[in-house]
Amino acid sequence: MTGTVQAWRDVAPAYFPLPHPSPRNTPWLQRNPWFEQELVPVLRARIDAIFR
């Protein structure tokens, strides 16, 4: 899963591979701080652009 999510730039903005939003993924999120630092802001901006 990590490799797929890390390759998000290869498929964005059409797709954003994301981990399942389960509390069980907390350890994964802690081991991969780049997800919230890099991918989440871009995803939020994309969603904002769609709904404007």
Residue, then its C-alpha position, 0 to 999 in steps of 0.5 A: m500500500t505504501g508504494t501505491v500511495q507514495a506514487w500519488r504524483d504519478v496519477a494526480p490530479a485525476y486520482f489520489p490513492l489513499p489509505h483506508p481511513s481506519p483508526r487501525n492505520t494510525p501506525w502507518l500514518q505515524r510512520n509516513p508523515w509525508f502523507e499529511q505533509e505533502l499529499v493531504p494539502v494537495l488533495r484539499a486544494r483539489i477538492d476546494a477547486i472542484f467545489r468552487 
